Amino acid sequence: MFAGVHRPLNMPQAYQTRTGYLGNAMTRPPSVAGKRGGRRPKEYEEYDHVTLSEEERDKRDKRRLRNKEAAARCRQRRLDLMGSLQNQVAQLKEENDMKDTRIAELQLLVSLLLLLWTCGTAYAVHQASETTHFIGLTF
């Protein structure tokens, strides 16, 4: 193996670690990943007329059409869900930002009140009244 590349002992060699959209994910190399199942190429269907009756071909074509429509609906539902989740994430981030701002305001108020309580000077009273006015509190 190459220096710096480690592979767990029980992992098949066909798998390797890749970094990408999903971070470190275990995936097959491109030569293996490109091979998928699916429908046979058209050249094989040329001989179906010998083995399939007209009724069976119609049945097969209807099933393929229903499957194609179901796959399109599934993809659309997935896109709708992703959009909904992205909107929800944006809304929650906005709420968190507002809460962070409020926390900072309250921490400032606490520090000023502690300053006022410990010092009791006119300057501390002035600072506290200006700050509380700035963040919308009356003192």
Summary of the structure (lengths in Angstrom):
residues: 139
radius of gyration: 32.8
end to end distance: 70.5
largest distance: 102.0
contacts: 246
relative contact order: 0.04
helix: 65%
strand: 7%
